[in-house]
Structure formats: C-alpha cells, structure tokens
Amino acid sequence: MERLQRLAEKIHRESKLSEEGLVDIERRVREEERRIDTLHPFEARRNCDALDRALKHIEDTVRSLLRDAQALQDGRYTNADNIYRRYIYNCVQFFY
C-alpha cells in the first residue's frame, strides 16, 4: 500500500511538471510565430528542433504516467479511478 501511495504522489508531482512544461512550450511557440519572418532559416530550424525535443520529453513522461496510473488501478489503490480520470482529462485538454 505504501508503494502505491508513493506512486500516486509521483503521478501528482510529475503531472504538474508536465503541465507547466506544456504551458512553457505553448509560450515559446507563440514567440517563435512572431519572430519566424525575421529569423535566419538555420536558427528557425534549431528553435523548432528544440521545441520538438521538449514535446517529445513531455510525451514520454505522459506515457509513463499513464502506465503508473494504470498500475494504481491494477493495485486497487483507493483513489486510483479519480487519479486516472483526472489525469486523462488533463492530458486530453492539453493535447487536443
């Protein structure tokens, strides 16, 4: 049970970090949109690649957290269904 509690805390902590990361990426994309016409193509490409890497990192984290949330459900953690639903809802909001 203690292991499941630690896993739930990890999900909460890392999901907040992922949300903050997505907000930051969204801000950076808006900045790049405004600057795109004034950037050298190589610099624009480098900035897009950096954004792509940041999104890939968050995507990997999201996949890991979904597996963790499923592990909570499989372990019959008390609040597993609420955590899973809330996390799925947040993912859908950010990615769609």
ABEGO torsion letter per residue (X at the ends): XAAAAAAAAAAAAAAAAAAAAAAAAAAAAAAAAAAAAABBAAAAAAAAAAAAAAAAAAAAAAAAAAAAAAAAAAAGBAAAAAAAAAAAAAAAAAAX
